Amino acid sequence: MTQGFDTERWHGVEGLVLVTAAAGVFMRAPPLLLLAGLGIVLLGYIRIATLDEVSVQVERELSDSTPDADDEVTVTFRVTNEGTRTLFDLRLVDGVPPALAVSDGTARLGTALRPGATASTTYTVTAIRGEHTWDETVVIARDPSGALERRETRHTETTMRCEPELAATADLPLRGLTSQYTGRVETDVPGSGLEFASIREYRHGDPIRRIDWNRRARTGELATVQFREERAATVVLVVDTRSEAHVAPTTDAETAVERCVDAASIAFPALLDSGDRVGVAAFGPEECWLPPSGGGDHRARARRLFATHSAFSPAPSDAAFFPSIAMRRLRRRLSSDAQVIFCSPLTDDYAVSVARRLEAYGHAVTVVSPDPTSTESLGARLARIERDLRLRDLRRAGVRVVDWGDEPLGVSLERAEAGWSR
């Protein structure tokens, strides 16, 4: 039998009992003396009270362990008294993952339990992208008087994984000559394709279907028609995961990092479905690198990465970040012909310098920038003006920018592409 911790609930009662007893004697008032006697009995109980070790079993059940984003998941929370004594005051606080918001009910339970009895409660959380593991449940038990308390924890393995669909919902305009693989980016190199490029002298072995028979009829000479060759892009989606990017217009809104990951989740399948080779990188404290590739297996790897990698956590990392080292590491990994889609809210000047340096190194850069600013205060309006100036700076430097507001990403892409074509 182990004594619990003193809750200090009855501190000061001793003095109150002494004052009541003295008043009863002085005033010759039996009710006061009776009240003081009850106080003495209570103090005696507190002095000898003990609290057994709490013996309970905690269970947790999810209505869906692999929901889609924004789905409502019901959590059923049960506790069973496996001991031989009644628990008169039992309180539990469930370890809800910090990234999940309780949308209905409460993750707390207060009850009294006889031996073998079970109590339960339910609450609802809203699923968001990522892998979420429940923390330990805090169990608090008190004796009938509330004077003693025991605090313990119970671990129940519970994990919910919410993976992005990675279904193409928007087309992304790319630039320039990329790699030697056949794909969707038009080049100035003649070869196989659909758009006419030039006519050259016939060479032995050229396909008959590409002979210019009109020229043959006019001049008697054989010539071969060449078309503008299309090649696949090698594209790396770089997500700004620095602490400076973990900002939001309101406390209950998605952070800019979450929106950046959403943008990358949309861009990845759109590029992959177009025959391009796509990779993923995180620019922040947690290192993350998925080399450019294609195919169904690569899509599955990216889906798991977006959902479970710690670099893309909704909460900022406490790890140290060295920008110059991260930049050098990213440059070494990028092939010379790789295009970069840099997803960043552009909340500071360093994000602008990252995009401009990558452009200067010869990589065609497109910045997809979710807007995390608001107009609720003077400081917020100033932050919006500063961000607008950064967007203008990038555009003047020749970097393509997609300013993503509250509308769907596809709408922002179409508006930005219309501006690029002018």
C-alpha positions, 0 to 999 in steps of 0.5 A: 500500500503506497501513500499518495501525494498530498493535494493540500486541499485541507491545509488550514483546517487545523487552525480553523478547528482550533479557533472553532473549539476555542470559540465553543469553550469560551461561548459555551456553545455545544454546536461549535464544540461538535463541529470542532469534534468533526474537524478533529475526526477529519484531520485524524482520517487525513493523517492515517489515510493511504491510497493504493496504487491505481490499477486501471486498463485504458483502451482507445479506439478510432472510427477510422485509422486512415482517414482523408484530410478534414474527415471527422474521426470519432475516438472512443476512450474506455477505462476499466478498474482492474483493482479490488477497491473502488476508485471514488475519484478517478480522472483521465486526460487523453494524450491527443496529438498536438497537431489534431484539434478536438472538434466535438466532445472532450478528451477528459473523463471523470468518474467513480469506478467499482472493481471491474467496472468500465466507463467510457467517453467519446470525442471527435478530432479533425484529421489533417495530413500526417502520421499522428501518434497518441501520447500517454494518458494521464491517470489521476486518482484521489481518496474519498476526502480528496486529500491524497492524489496519485498521478500515473500514465498509461500508454496505449498504442494508437496511430492515425495516418492521413496521407494525401491523395496525390491526385493531379488537380492542376497543371504546372507550366514548366520552362526550357530544355531539361533532360534527355528523356522524352516527355512534355517540355518542348525544346528547340532541338529537332527530333521526334514530336508533333510540331514541325521544326525543320527539313534536312537532307534525307539520310539512309535509314530515315523512316519513310513516313517522315520523307517530304514527298511534296519536295520529292515531287517538285525537285526530285530530291529526298528530304526528311521532315523533323519535328520539335522534340519534347523532353521530360522535365526533371523537377524538384519540389522544394518546401520551405520548412524553416521556423519563419514559414510556420506562420498563419493569418489566424490562430486556427488557420493552416500554417504556411508550411501546411499549405506549402506541403499541400501545394507540393502534394498537388504539383507532384502528381500533376508533373508525374502524370505528364511524364516528368521526373519529380523529386522532393526536398525540404529546406529547413532543420529536418533534412528530407530528400526524395530523388527525382524519378517516376512511376507508381512506386515513386508516387507511393513513396512520395505519398508516405513521405508527405504524410509521415516525414518529420520535416513536414510536421505542422509544428516547427522543429526544435533542431538547429538550422544552418542555412548555408549548409542546407543550401550547399547540400541542395545544390549538390543534389540538384542536377544541372538541368533540374527545374525547381518549384520553391514552395515558400510563404516568403515571410523573410528576405532569405527566402527571396535569396534562396529563389534568386540564388537557385535561378542564378545557378542555372535552375529555372525557378517557379515560386509557389507562395501561399499568402499567410498575411492578414489585415487585422492589425497595423503590424499584419498590414505592414507584413503584407506590404513587405511580402508584396515587395518580395514578390515584386523583387522576384518578378523583376529578377525574372523568377516566376511567382504564383501568389496563392491566396484563399482561392484553389491553387489551380485558379492562382496558377491560371492567373499567374500563367496568364501574366507570364504569357504577356 
